[in-house]
């Protein structure tokens, strides 16, 4: 998933709690995910700040 995918999901969901978790590829069930890089924690924080207003809007 990319940032735009996550933003789109945040527009479509209606929930009280939304958790954005960092992916880690060191213990995966799907071997295809072993080569996927873990996202930068700073990028995740930035993304969380971007989607927070979207989630608050959907609660209204």
C-alpha distance matrix in Angstrom:
0.0 3.7 6.9 8.0 5.8 7.0 10.3 10.7 10.5 12.9 15.2 15.5 16.2 19.7 20.2 22.3 19.9 16.2 15.0 12.1 12.3 11.9 10.7 13.7 14.3 18.1 18.6 16.3 17.5 15.6 17.0 14.3 12.1 15.1 14.2 10.7 11.6 11.6 10.5 13.7 15.2 16.6 13.4 12.3 15.8 15.6 12.5 14.4 17.4 15.8 14.7 18.0 20.1 18.0 18.3 22.0 22.6 21.4 23.9 26.8
3.7 0.0 3.8 5.5 5.3 6.6 8.8 10.1 11.0 12.7 14.7 15.8 17.0 20.4 21.0 22.9 20.6 16.9 15.8 12.6 13.4 12.6 12.3 15.3 16.3 20.0 21.1 19.2 20.8 18.9 19.9 17.0 14.8 17.3 15.8 12.2 12.2 12.1 10.0 12.5 14.2 14.7 11.1 10.8 14.1 13.1 10.2 12.9 15.4 13.4 13.1 16.6 18.5 16.6 17.6 21.1 21.5 20.9 23.7 26.2
6.9 3.8 0.0 3.8 5.4 5.2 6.2 8.6 10.0 10.6 12.6 14.5 15.7 18.7 19.4 20.9 18.8 15.2 14.5 11.4 13.0 12.8 13.6 16.9 18.5 22.1 23.3 21.7 23.5 22.0 23.2 20.5 18.0 20.3 19.0 15.2 14.5 13.6 10.7 12.3 13.3 13.1 9.4 9.0 11.6 10.1 7.0 9.9 11.9 9.7 9.7 13.3 14.9 13.4 14.8 18.0 18.4 18.3 21.1 23.5
8.0 5.5 3.8 0.0 3.8 5.4 5.0 6.1 8.6 9.8 10.6 12.5 14.5 17.7 19.1 21.2 19.7 16.2 16.3 13.7 15.9 16.1 16.7 20.1 21.4 25.1 26.0 24.0 25.4 23.6 25.0 22.1 20.0 22.7 21.4 17.7 17.6 17.1 14.4 16.0 17.0 16.6 13.0 12.6 14.8 12.9 9.6 12.1 13.6 10.6 10.1 13.9 14.8 12.5 14.4 17.6 17.3 17.0 20.2 22.2
5.8 5.3 5.4 3.8 0.0 3.8 5.5 5.1 6.3 8.7 10.0 10.8 12.5 16.1 17.4 19.8 18.2 14.7 14.8 12.5 14.4 15.0 15.1 18.6 19.7 23.4 23.8 21.5 22.5 20.7 22.5 19.8 17.8 20.8 20.0 16.4 16.9 16.4 14.3 16.7 17.5 18.0 14.5 13.3 15.9 14.8 11.2 13.0 15.2 12.7 11.2 14.8 16.1 13.3 14.3 17.9 17.8 16.7 19.7 22.1
7.0 6.6 5.2 5.4 3.8 0.0 3.8 5.4 5.1 6.2 8.7 10.0 10.7 13.9 14.6 16.6 14.8 11.2 11.2 9.0 11.4 12.6 13.4 17.2 19.0 22.4 22.8 20.9 22.2 21.0 23.0 20.7 18.2 21.0 20.6 16.8 16.8 15.4 13.1 15.2 15.2 15.7 12.6 10.6 12.9 12.3 8.6 9.6 12.2 10.2 8.2 11.5 13.4 11.0 11.4 15.1 15.6 14.6 17.2 20.0
10.3 8.8 6.2 5.0 5.5 3.8 0.0 3.8 5.5 5.1 6.4 8.9 10.3 13.2 14.5 16.4 15.2 12.0 12.9 11.2 14.2 15.6 16.8 20.5 22.5 26.0 26.5 24.7 26.0 24.8 26.7 24.3 21.9 24.6 23.9 20.2 19.9 18.5 15.7 17.1 16.9 16.6 13.5 12.0 13.3 12.0 8.3 9.3 10.9 8.1 6.1 9.7 10.6 8.0 9.4 12.8 12.7 12.3 15.3 17.5
10.7 10.1 8.6 6.1 5.1 5.4 3.8 0.0 3.8 5.4 5.1 6.5 9.0 12.3 14.3 17.0 16.3 13.4 14.8 13.5 16.4 18.0 18.7 22.4 24.0 27.5 27.6 25.4 26.1 24.7 26.9 24.4 22.4 25.5 24.9 21.4 21.7 20.6 18.3 20.2 20.2 20.2 17.0 15.4 17.0 15.8 12.1 12.9 14.5 11.6 9.3 12.5 12.9 9.5 10.7 14.1 13.3 12.0 15.4 17.5
10.5 11.0 10.0 8.6 6.3 5.1 5.5 3.8 0.0 3.8 5.3 5.1 6.2 9.8 11.4 14.2 13.4 10.5 12.0 11.3 14.1 16.2 16.9 20.7 22.3 25.7 25.4 23.2 23.7 22.8 25.3 23.2 21.1 24.3 24.2 20.7 21.2 19.8 17.8 20.0 19.6 20.3 17.4 15.0 16.7 16.3 12.6 12.5 14.8 12.7 9.6 12.2 13.3 10.0 9.8 13.5 13.4 11.4 14.1 16.9
12.9 12.7 10.6 9.8 8.7 6.2 5.1 5.4 3.8 0.0 3.8 5.5 5.6 8.2 9.5 11.7 11.1 8.4 10.5 10.4 13.8 16.3 17.8 21.6 23.8 27.0 26.8 25.1 26.0 25.3 27.8 25.9 23.4 26.3 26.3 22.6 22.5 20.7 18.3 19.8 18.9 19.1 16.6 14.1 14.9 14.5 11.0 10.2 12.0 10.2 6.6 8.6 9.7 6.6 6.0 9.8 10.1 8.5 11.1 13.9
15.2 14.7 12.6 10.6 10.0 8.7 6.4 5.1 5.3 3.8 0.0 3.8 5.9 8.2 10.8 13.4 13.7 11.7 14.2 14.2 17.6 20.0 21.3 25.1 27.1 30.5 30.3 28.3 29.0 28.1 30.6 28.5 26.3 29.3 29.1 25.5 25.5 24.0 21.5 22.9 22.2 22.1 19.3 17.3 17.9 16.9 13.6 13.1 14.1 11.7 8.5 10.4 10.0 6.2 6.8 9.9 8.7 6.9 10.4 12.4
15.5 15.8 14.5 12.5 10.8 10.0 8.9 6.5 5.1 5.5 3.8 0.0 3.8 6.8 9.8 13.1 13.7 12.0 14.7 15.1 18.2 20.8 21.6 25.4 27.1 30.4 29.8 27.5 27.7 26.8 29.6 27.7 25.7 29.0 29.2 25.7 26.3 24.8 22.8 24.7 24.1 24.4 21.7 19.3 20.4 19.8 16.3 15.7 17.2 15.1 11.7 13.3 13.4 9.7 9.2 12.2 11.1 8.2 11.2 13.4
16.2 17.0 15.7 14.5 12.5 10.7 10.3 9.0 6.2 5.6 5.9 3.8 0.0 3.8 6.2 9.7 10.3 9.0 12.1 13.3 16.4 19.4 20.5 24.2 26.2 29.1 28.3 26.2 26.4 26.1 29.2 27.6 25.4 28.6 29.1 25.7 26.2 24.3 22.5 24.4 23.2 23.9 21.6 18.8 19.6 19.7 16.3 14.9 16.8 15.4 11.7 12.5 13.3 10.1 8.1 11.1 11.0 7.8 9.6 12.6
19.7 20.4 18.7 17.7 16.1 13.9 13.2 12.3 9.8 8.2 8.2 6.8 3.8 0.0 3.8 7.2 9.1 9.3 12.9 14.9 18.1 21.5 22.9 26.5 28.8 31.5 30.5 28.7 28.9 28.9 32.1 30.8 28.5 31.5 32.3 28.8 29.1 26.9 25.1 26.7 25.1 25.7 23.8 20.8 21.0 21.4 18.3 16.2 17.7 16.9 13.1 12.8 13.3 10.7 8.0 9.8 10.0 6.5 6.9 10.1
20.2 21.0 19.4 19.1 17.4 14.6 14.5 14.3 11.4 9.5 10.8 9.8 6.2 3.8 0.0 3.8 5.7 6.9 10.5 13.3 16.2 19.8 21.6 25.0 27.5 29.9 28.8 27.4 27.7 28.2 31.4 30.5 27.9 30.7 31.7 28.4 28.4 25.9 24.2 25.7 23.6 24.5 23.1 19.8 19.8 20.8 18.0 15.4 17.1 17.0 13.4 12.4 13.7 11.9 8.4 10.0 11.5 8.6 7.7 11.4
22.3 22.9 20.9 21.2 19.8 16.6 16.4 17.0 14.2 11.7 13.4 13.1 9.7 7.2 3.8 0.0 3.8 6.8 10.2 13.4 16.3 19.9 22.2 25.3 28.2 30.3 29.4 28.4 29.1 29.9 33.0 32.3 29.5 31.9 33.0 29.7 29.3 26.5 24.7 25.7 23.2 24.0 23.2 19.7 19.2 20.5 18.3 15.1 16.5 17.3 13.9 12.0 13.6 12.8 9.1 9.6 12.1 10.1 8.0 11.7
19.9 20.6 18.8 19.7 18.2 14.8 15.2 16.3 13.4 11.1 13.7 13.7 10.3 9.1 5.7 3.8 0.0 3.8 6.6 10.0 12.6 16.3 18.6 21.7 24.7 26.7 25.9 25.2 26.1 27.1 30.0 29.4 26.4 28.6 29.8 26.5 26.0 23.0 21.4 22.4 19.8 20.9 20.2 16.6 16.2 18.0 15.9 12.6 14.6 15.8 12.6 11.0 13.5 13.0 9.4 10.8 13.7 12.1 10.8 14.5
16.2 16.9 15.2 16.2 14.7 11.2 12.0 13.4 10.5 8.4 11.7 12.0 9.0 9.3 6.9 6.8 3.8 0.0 3.8 6.7 9.7 13.3 15.5 18.8 21.7 24.1 23.5 22.6 23.7 24.3 27.1 26.3 23.2 25.5 26.4 23.0 22.5 19.7 18.0 19.1 16.9 18.1 17.0 13.4 13.6 15.2 12.8 9.9 12.5 13.3 10.1 9.4 12.4 11.5 8.4 10.9 13.5 12.0 11.9 15.7
15.0 15.8 14.5 16.3 14.8 11.2 12.9 14.8 12.0 10.5 14.2 14.7 12.1 12.9 10.5 10.2 6.6 3.8 0.0 3.8 6.1 9.8 12.2 15.3 18.4 20.6 20.2 19.6 21.2 22.0 24.5 23.9 20.6 22.5 23.6 20.3 19.6 16.5 15.0 16.2 13.9 15.6 14.9 11.1 11.6 13.9 11.8 9.1 12.3 13.6 11.1 10.9 14.4 13.9 11.4 13.9 16.7 15.5 15.6 19.3
12.1 12.6 11.4 13.7 12.5 9.0 11.2 13.5 11.3 10.4 14.2 15.1 13.3 14.9 13.3 13.4 10.0 6.7 3.8 0.0 3.8 6.9 9.5 12.9 16.0 18.5 18.7 18.0 20.0 20.4 22.5 21.5 18.1 19.9 20.6 17.1 16.2 13.1 11.4 12.7 10.8 12.6 11.4 7.7 9.1 11.3 9.0 7.2 10.9 12.0 10.1 10.9 14.5 13.9 12.3 15.2 17.6 16.8 17.6 21.1
12.3 13.4 13.0 15.9 14.4 11.4 14.2 16.4 14.1 13.8 17.6 18.2 16.4 18.1 16.2 16.3 12.6 9.7 6.1 3.8 0.0 3.8 6.4 9.4 12.7 14.9 15.1 14.9 17.1 17.9 19.8 19.2 15.6 17.0 18.0 14.9 13.9 10.6 9.8 11.4 9.6 12.4 11.8 8.3 10.2 13.0 11.3 10.1 13.8 15.0 13.6 14.5 18.1 17.7 16.1 18.9 21.4 20.5 21.2 24.8
11.9 12.6 12.8 16.1 15.0 12.6 15.6 18.0 16.2 16.3 20.0 20.8 19.4 21.5 19.8 19.9 16.3 13.3 9.8 6.9 3.8 0.0 3.8 6.4 9.9 12.2 13.2 13.4 16.3 16.7 17.9 17.4 13.6 14.4 15.1 12.1 10.5 7.0 6.6 8.3 7.3 10.6 10.2 7.5 10.1 12.8 11.6 11.4 14.9 16.1 15.5 16.7 20.3 20.0 18.9 21.8 24.2 23.5 24.5 27.9
10.7 12.3 13.6 16.7 15.1 13.4 16.8 18.7 16.9 17.8 21.3 21.6 20.5 22.9 21.6 22.2 18.6 15.5 12.2 9.5 6.4 3.8 0.0 3.8 6.5 9.4 10.2 9.9 12.8 13.0 14.2 13.6 9.9 10.8 11.8 8.9 8.3 5.4 6.8 9.7 10.0 13.4 12.4 10.4 13.5 15.7 14.2 14.5 18.1 18.8 18.0 19.6 23.1 22.3 21.3 24.4 26.5 25.5 26.7 30.2
13.7 15.3 16.9 20.1 18.6 17.2 20.5 22.4 20.7 21.6 25.1 25.4 24.2 26.5 25.0 25.3 21.7 18.8 15.3 12.9 9.4 6.4 3.8 0.0 3.8 5.8 7.5 8.3 11.8 12.4 12.8 13.0 9.3 8.9 10.4 8.6 7.7 5.3 8.2 10.6 11.2 14.8 14.6 13.0 15.9 18.3 17.3 17.7 21.1 22.1 21.5 23.1 26.6 25.9 24.9 28.0 30.2 29.2 30.3 33.8
14.3 16.3 18.5 21.4 19.7 19.0 22.5 24.0 22.3 23.8 27.1 27.1 26.2 28.8 27.5 28.2 24.7 21.7 18.4 16.0 12.7 9.9 6.5 3.8 0.0 3.8 5.7 6.0 9.6 9.7 9.3 9.8 6.4 5.2 7.3 6.7 7.1 6.7 10.3 13.0 14.4 17.8 17.2 16.0 19.2 21.3 20.1 20.9 24.3 24.8 24.3 26.1 29.5 28.6 27.7 30.9 32.9 31.8 33.0 36.6
18.1 20.0 22.1 25.1 23.4 22.4 26.0 27.5 25.7 27.0 30.5 30.4 29.1 31.5 29.9 30.3 26.7 24.1 20.6 18.5 14.9 12.2 9.4 5.8 3.8 0.0 3.8 6.4 10.0 11.1 10.3 11.9 9.2 6.9 9.5 10.0 10.0 9.5 13.1 15.3 16.2 19.8 19.8 18.7 21.5 23.9 23.0 23.5 26.9 27.8 27.3 28.8 32.4 31.6 30.6 33.6 35.8 34.7 35.7 39.3
18.6 21.1 23.3 26.0 23.8 22.8 26.5 27.6 25.4 26.8 30.3 29.8 28.3 30.5 28.8 29.4 25.9 23.5 20.2 18.7 15.1 13.2 10.2 7.5 5.7 3.8 0.0 3.8 7.0 9.2 9.3 11.6 9.3 7.9 11.4 11.8 12.7 12.0 15.4 17.9 18.5 22.2 22.0 20.3 23.2 25.7 24.4 24.5 28.1 29.0 28.0 29.4 33.0 31.9 30.5 33.7 35.8 34.3 35.2 38.9
16.3 19.2 21.7 24.0 21.5 20.9 24.7 25.4 23.2 25.1 28.3 27.5 26.2 28.7 27.4 28.4 25.2 22.6 19.6 18.0 14.9 13.4 9.9 8.3 6.0 6.4 3.8 0.0 3.8 5.5 6.6 8.7 6.7 6.7 10.4 10.5 12.4 12.2 15.4 18.5 19.3 22.9 22.0 20.3 23.4 25.6 23.8 24.1 27.8 28.2 26.9 28.7 32.0 30.6 29.3 32.6 34.5 32.7 33.8 37.5
17.5 20.8 23.5 25.4 22.5 22.2 26.0 26.1 23.7 26.0 29.0 27.7 26.4 28.9 27.7 29.1 26.1 23.7 21.2 20.0 17.1 16.3 12.8 11.8 9.6 10.0 7.0 3.8 0.0 3.8 6.2 8.8 8.1 9.1 12.6 12.9 15.4 15.5 18.5 21.8 22.6 26.1 25.0 23.0 26.2 28.3 26.2 26.4 30.1 30.3 28.6 30.4 33.7 31.9 30.4 33.9 35.5 33.4 34.5 38.2
15.6 18.9 22.0 23.6 20.7 21.0 24.8 24.7 22.8 25.3 28.1 26.8 26.1 28.9 28.2 29.9 27.1 24.3 22.0 20.4 17.9 16.7 13.0 12.4 9.7 11.1 9.2 5.5 3.8 0.0 3.8 5.4 5.7 7.6 10.5 10.9 14.1 15.0 17.8 21.3 22.7 25.9 24.3 22.7 26.2 27.8 25.5 26.2 29.9 29.7 28.1 30.3 33.4 31.4 30.3 33.9 35.2 33.2 34.7 38.2
17.0 19.9 23.2 25.0 22.5 23.0 26.7 26.9 25.3 27.8 30.6 29.6 29.2 32.1 31.4 33.0 30.0 27.1 24.5 22.5 19.8 17.9 14.2 12.8 9.3 10.3 9.3 6.6 6.2 3.8 0.0 3.8 5.3 5.5 8.2 9.9 13.1 14.7 17.9 21.2 23.1 26.3 24.8 23.7 27.3 28.8 26.8 27.9 31.4 31.2 30.1 32.4 35.5 33.6 32.8 36.4 37.8 35.9 37.6 41.0
14.3 17.0 20.5 22.1 19.8 20.7 24.3 24.4 23.2 25.9 28.5 27.7 27.6 30.8 30.5 32.3 29.4 26.3 23.9 21.5 19.2 17.4 13.6 13.0 9.8 11.9 11.6 8.7 8.8 5.4 3.8 0.0 3.8 5.6 6.7 7.8 11.5 13.6 16.4 19.9 22.1 24.9 23.0 22.2 25.9 27.0 24.8 26.3 29.7 29.1 28.1 30.8 33.6 31.6 31.2 34.9 35.9 34.2 36.2 39.5
12.1 14.8 18.0 20.0 17.8 18.2 21.9 22.4 21.1 23.4 26.3 25.7 25.4 28.5 27.9 29.5 26.4 23.2 20.6 18.1 15.6 13.6 9.9 9.3 6.4 9.2 9.3 6.7 8.1 5.7 5.3 3.8 0.0 3.8 5.4 5.2 8.6 10.1 13.0 16.4 18.4 21.4 19.7 18.7 22.4 23.6 21.6 22.9 26.4 26.1 25.1 27.6 30.6 28.9 28.4 32.0 33.3 31.7 33.5 36.9
15.1 17.3 20.3 22.7 20.8 21.0 24.6 25.5 24.3 26.3 29.3 29.0 28.6 31.5 30.7 31.9 28.6 25.5 22.5 19.9 17.0 14.4 10.8 8.9 5.2 6.9 7.9 6.7 9.1 7.6 5.5 5.6 3.8 0.0 3.8 5.6 8.1 9.9 13.3 16.4 18.5 21.6 20.4 19.7 23.2 24.7 23.3 24.6 27.9 27.9 27.4 29.7 32.8 31.5 30.9 34.4 35.9 34.6 36.3 39.7
14.2 15.8 19.0 21.4 20.0 20.6 23.9 24.9 24.2 26.3 29.1 29.2 29.1 32.3 31.7 33.0 29.8 26.4 23.6 20.6 18.0 15.1 11.8 10.4 7.3 9.5 11.4 10.4 12.6 10.5 8.2 6.7 5.4 3.8 0.0 3.8 6.2 9.3 12.3 15.2 17.9 20.6 19.1 19.1 22.7 23.7 22.4 24.2 27.4 27.1 26.9 29.5 32.4 31.1 31.0 34.5 35.8 34.8 36.7 40.0
10.7 12.2 15.2 17.7 16.4 16.8 20.2 21.4 20.7 22.6 25.5 25.7 25.7 28.8 28.4 29.7 26.5 23.0 20.3 17.1 14.9 12.1 8.9 8.6 6.7 10.0 11.8 10.5 12.9 10.9 9.9 7.8 5.2 5.6 3.8 0.0 3.8 6.6 9.1 12.3 15.0 17.5 15.8 15.6 19.3 20.2 18.7 20.6 23.7 23.3 23.1 25.8 28.6 27.3 27.3 30.7 32.1 31.1 33.1 36.3
11.6 12.2 14.5 17.6 16.9 16.8 19.9 21.7 21.2 22.5 25.5 26.3 26.2 29.1 28.4 29.3 26.0 22.5 19.6 16.2 13.9 10.5 8.3 7.7 7.1 10.0 12.7 12.4 15.4 14.1 13.1 11.5 8.6 8.1 6.2 3.8 0.0 3.8 6.3 9.0 11.9 14.3 13.0 13.3 16.8 17.7 16.8 18.8 21.7 21.7 21.9 24.4 27.4 26.5 26.6 29.8 31.4 30.8 32.7 35.8
11.6 12.1 13.6 17.1 16.4 15.4 18.5 20.6 19.8 20.7 24.0 24.8 24.3 26.9 25.9 26.5 23.0 19.7 16.5 13.1 10.6 7.0 5.4 5.3 6.7 9.5 12.0 12.2 15.5 15.0 14.7 13.6 10.1 9.9 9.3 6.6 3.8 0.0 3.8 6.6 8.7 11.7 10.8 10.4 13.8 15.3 14.6 16.0 19.0 19.5 19.7 21.8 25.0 24.4 24.2 27.2 29.1 28.7 30.2 33.4
10.5 10.0 10.7 14.4 14.3 13.1 15.7 18.3 17.8 18.3 21.5 22.8 22.5 25.1 24.2 24.7 21.4 18.0 15.0 11.4 9.8 6.6 6.8 8.2 10.3 13.1 15.4 15.4 18.5 17.8 17.9 16.4 13.0 13.3 12.3 9.1 6.3 3.8 0.0 3.8 6.2 8.5 7.1 7.1 10.5 11.6 11.0 12.8 15.6 16.0 16.5 18.7 21.7 21.4 21.5 24.4 26.2 26.1 27.7 30.8
13.7 12.5 12.3 16.0 16.7 15.2 17.1 20.2 20.0 19.8 22.9 24.7 24.4 26.7 25.7 25.7 22.4 19.1 16.2 12.7 11.4 8.3 9.7 10.6 13.0 15.3 17.9 18.5 21.8 21.3 21.2 19.9 16.4 16.4 15.2 12.3 9.0 6.6 3.8 0.0 3.9 5.4 5.3 6.5 8.9 10.0 10.7 12.5 14.6 15.5 16.8 18.5 21.5 21.8 22.1 24.6 26.6 27.0 28.5 31.3
15.2 14.2 13.3 17.0 17.5 15.2 16.9 20.2 19.6 18.9 22.2 24.1 23.2 25.1 23.6 23.2 19.8 16.9 13.9 10.8 9.6 7.3 10.0 11.2 14.4 16.2 18.5 19.3 22.6 22.7 23.1 22.1 18.4 18.5 17.9 15.0 11.9 8.7 6.2 3.9 0.0 3.8 5.4 5.0 6.3 8.7 9.8 10.5 12.5 14.3 15.4 16.4 19.7 20.4 20.3 22.5 24.9 25.4 26.4 29.3
16.6 14.7 13.1 16.6 18.0 15.7 16.6 20.2 20.3 19.1 22.1 24.4 23.9 25.7 24.5 24.0 20.9 18.1 15.6 12.6 12.4 10.6 13.4 14.8 17.8 19.8 22.2 22.9 26.1 25.9 26.3 24.9 21.4 21.6 20.6 17.5 14.3 11.7 8.5 5.4 3.8 0.0 3.8 5.4 5.1 6.3 8.6 9.9 10.8 12.6 14.5 15.5 18.4 19.5 19.9 21.8 24.0 25.0 26.2 28.8
13.4 11.1 9.4 13.0 14.5 12.6 13.5 17.0 17.4 16.6 19.3 21.7 21.6 23.8 23.1 23.2 20.2 17.0 14.9 11.4 11.8 10.2 12.4 14.6 17.2 19.8 22.0 22.0 25.0 24.3 24.8 23.0 19.7 20.4 19.1 15.8 13.0 10.8 7.1 5.3 5.4 3.8 0.0 3.8 5.4 5.0 6.1 8.6 9.9 10.6 12.4 14.3 16.9 17.4 18.2 20.5 22.3 23.1 24.7 27.3
12.3 10.8 9.0 12.6 13.3 10.6 12.0 15.4 15.0 14.1 17.3 19.3 18.8 20.8 19.8 19.7 16.6 13.4 11.1 7.7 8.3 7.5 10.4 13.0 16.0 18.7 20.3 20.3 23.0 22.7 23.7 22.2 18.7 19.7 19.1 15.6 13.3 10.4 7.1 6.5 5.0 5.4 3.8 0.0 3.8 5.4 5.0 6.0 8.6 9.7 10.5 12.1 15.2 15.6 15.7 18.1 20.2 20.7 22.0 24.9
15.8 14.1 11.6 14.8 15.9 12.9 13.3 17.0 16.7 14.9 17.9 20.4 19.6 21.0 19.8 19.2 16.2 13.6 11.6 9.1 10.2 10.1 13.5 15.9 19.2 21.5 23.2 23.4 26.2 26.2 27.3 25.9 22.4 23.2 22.7 19.3 16.8 13.8 10.5 8.9 6.3 5.1 5.4 3.8 0.0 3.8 5.4 5.0 6.3 8.7 10.1 10.6 13.7 14.9 15.0 16.8 19.2 20.2 21.2 23.8
15.6 13.1 10.1 12.9 14.8 12.3 12.0 15.8 16.3 14.5 16.9 19.8 19.7 21.4 20.8 20.5 18.0 15.2 13.9 11.3 13.0 12.8 15.7 18.3 21.3 23.9 25.7 25.6 28.3 27.8 28.8 27.0 23.6 24.7 23.7 20.2 17.7 15.3 11.6 10.0 8.7 6.3 5.0 5.4 3.8 0.0 3.8 5.5 5.2 6.4 8.9 10.1 12.5 13.7 14.7 16.4 18.3 19.6 21.1 23.3
12.5 10.2 7.0 9.6 11.2 8.6 8.3 12.1 12.6 11.0 13.6 16.3 16.3 18.3 18.0 18.3 15.9 12.8 11.8 9.0 11.3 11.6 14.2 17.3 20.1 23.0 24.4 23.8 26.2 25.5 26.8 24.8 21.6 23.3 22.4 18.7 16.8 14.6 11.0 10.7 9.8 8.6 6.1 5.0 5.4 3.8 0.0 3.8 5.4 5.0 6.3 8.6 11.1 11.3 12.3 14.6 16.2 17.0 18.8 21.3
14.4 12.9 9.9 12.1 13.0 9.6 9.3 12.9 12.5 10.2 13.1 15.7 14.9 16.2 15.4 15.1 12.6 9.9 9.1 7.2 10.1 11.4 14.5 17.7 20.9 23.5 24.5 24.1 26.4 26.2 27.9 26.3 22.9 24.6 24.2 20.6 18.8 16.0 12.8 12.5 10.5 9.9 8.6 6.0 5.0 5.5 3.8 0.0 3.8 5.4 5.3 6.0 9.4 10.1 10.1 12.2 14.4 15.2 16.4 19.0
17.4 15.4 11.9 13.6 15.2 12.2 10.9 14.5 14.8 12.0 14.1 17.2 16.8 17.7 17.1 16.5 14.6 12.5 12.3 10.9 13.8 14.9 18.1 21.1 24.3 26.9 28.1 27.8 30.1 29.9 31.4 29.7 26.4 27.9 27.4 23.7 21.7 19.0 15.6 14.6 12.5 10.8 9.9 8.6 6.3 5.2 5.4 3.8 0.0 3.8 5.6 5.3 7.7 9.6 10.4 11.4 13.6 15.3 16.4 18.4
15.8 13.4 9.7 10.6 12.7 10.2 8.1 11.6 12.7 10.2 11.7 15.1 15.4 16.9 17.0 17.3 15.8 13.3 13.6 12.0 15.0 16.1 18.8 22.1 24.8 27.8 29.0 28.2 30.3 29.7 31.2 29.1 26.1 27.9 27.1 23.3 21.7 19.5 16.0 15.5 14.3 12.6 10.6 9.7 8.7 6.4 5.0 5.4 3.8 0.0 3.8 5.7 6.8 7.6 9.6 11.2 12.3 14.0 15.9 17.6
14.7 13.1 9.7 10.1 11.2 8.2 6.1 9.3 9.6 6.6 8.5 11.7 11.7 13.1 13.4 13.9 12.6 10.1 11.1 10.1 13.6 15.5 18.0 21.5 24.3 27.3 28.0 26.9 28.6 28.1 30.1 28.1 25.1 27.4 26.9 23.1 21.9 19.7 16.5 16.8 15.4 14.5 12.4 10.5 10.1 8.9 6.3 5.3 5.6 3.8 0.0 3.8 5.6 5.1 6.3 8.7 9.9 10.8 12.8 15.0
18.0 16.6 13.3 13.9 14.8 11.5 9.7 12.5 12.2 8.6 10.4 13.3 12.5 12.8 12.4 12.0 11.0 9.4 10.9 10.9 14.5 16.7 19.6 23.1 26.1 28.8 29.4 28.7 30.4 30.3 32.4 30.8 27.6 29.7 29.5 25.8 24.4 21.8 18.7 18.5 16.4 15.5 14.3 12.1 10.6 10.1 8.6 6.0 5.3 5.7 3.8 0.0 3.8 5.4 5.2 6.3 8.7 10.1 11.1 13.3
20.1 18.5 14.9 14.8 16.1 13.4 10.6 12.9 13.3 9.7 10.0 13.4 13.3 13.3 13.7 13.6 13.5 12.4 14.4 14.5 18.1 20.3 23.1 26.6 29.5 32.4 33.0 32.0 33.7 33.4 35.5 33.6 30.6 32.8 32.4 28.6 27.4 25.0 21.7 21.5 19.7 18.4 16.9 15.2 13.7 12.5 11.1 9.4 7.7 6.8 5.6 3.8 0.0 3.8 5.4 5.0 6.2 8.8 10.1 11.2
18.0 16.6 13.4 12.5 13.3 11.0 8.0 9.5 10.0 6.6 6.2 9.7 10.1 10.7 11.9 12.8 13.0 11.5 13.9 13.9 17.7 20.0 22.3 25.9 28.6 31.6 31.9 30.6 31.9 31.4 33.6 31.6 28.9 31.5 31.1 27.3 26.5 24.4 21.4 21.8 20.4 19.5 17.4 15.6 14.9 13.7 11.3 10.1 9.6 7.6 5.1 5.4 3.8 0.0 3.8 5.5 5.2 6.5 9.0 10.5
18.3 17.6 14.8 14.4 14.3 11.4 9.4 10.7 9.8 6.0 6.8 9.2 8.1 8.0 8.4 9.1 9.4 8.4 11.4 12.3 16.1 18.9 21.3 24.9 27.7 30.6 30.5 29.3 30.4 30.3 32.8 31.2 28.4 30.9 31.0 27.3 26.6 24.2 21.5 22.1 20.3 19.9 18.2 15.7 15.0 14.7 12.3 10.1 10.4 9.6 6.3 5.2 5.4 3.8 0.0 3.8 5.4 5.2 6.6 9.3
22.0 21.1 18.0 17.6 17.9 15.1 12.8 14.1 13.5 9.8 9.9 12.2 11.1 9.8 10.0 9.6 10.8 10.9 13.9 15.2 18.9 21.8 24.4 28.0 30.9 33.6 33.7 32.6 33.9 33.9 36.4 34.9 32.0 34.4 34.5 30.7 29.8 27.2 24.4 24.6 22.5 21.8 20.5 18.1 16.8 16.4 14.6 12.2 11.4 11.2 8.7 6.3 5.0 5.5 3.8 0.0 3.8 5.5 5.3 7.0
22.6 21.5 18.4 17.3 17.8 15.6 12.7 13.3 13.4 10.1 8.7 11.1 11.0 10.0 11.5 12.1 13.7 13.5 16.7 17.6 21.4 24.2 26.5 30.2 32.9 35.8 35.8 34.5 35.5 35.2 37.8 35.9 33.3 35.9 35.8 32.1 31.4 29.1 26.2 26.6 24.9 24.0 22.3 20.2 19.2 18.3 16.2 14.4 13.6 12.3 9.9 8.7 6.2 5.2 5.4 3.8 0.0 3.8 5.4 5.6
21.4 20.9 18.3 17.0 16.7 14.6 12.3 12.0 11.4 8.5 6.9 8.2 7.8 6.5 8.6 10.1 12.1 12.0 15.5 16.8 20.5 23.5 25.5 29.2 31.8 34.7 34.3 32.7 33.4 33.2 35.9 34.2 31.7 34.6 34.8 31.1 30.8 28.7 26.1 27.0 25.4 25.0 23.1 20.7 20.2 19.6 17.0 15.2 15.3 14.0 10.8 10.1 8.8 6.5 5.2 5.5 3.8 0.0 3.8 5.5
23.9 23.7 21.1 20.2 19.7 17.2 15.3 15.4 14.1 11.1 10.4 11.2 9.6 6.9 7.7 8.0 10.8 11.9 15.6 17.6 21.2 24.5 26.7 30.3 33.0 35.7 35.2 33.8 34.5 34.7 37.6 36.2 33.5 36.3 36.7 33.1 32.7 30.2 27.7 28.5 26.4 26.2 24.7 22.0 21.2 21.1 18.8 16.4 16.4 15.9 12.8 11.1 10.1 9.0 6.6 5.3 5.4 3.8 0.0 3.8
26.8 26.2 23.5 22.2 22.1 20.0 17.5 17.5 16.9 13.9 12.4 13.4 12.6 10.1 11.4 11.7 14.5 15.7 19.3 21.1 24.8 27.9 30.2 33.8 36.6 39.3 38.9 37.5 38.2 38.2 41.0 39.5 36.9 39.7 40.0 36.3 35.8 33.4 30.8 31.3 29.3 28.8 27.3 24.9 23.8 23.3 21.3 19.0 18.4 17.6 15.0 13.3 11.2 10.5 9.3 7.0 5.6 5.5 3.8 0.0
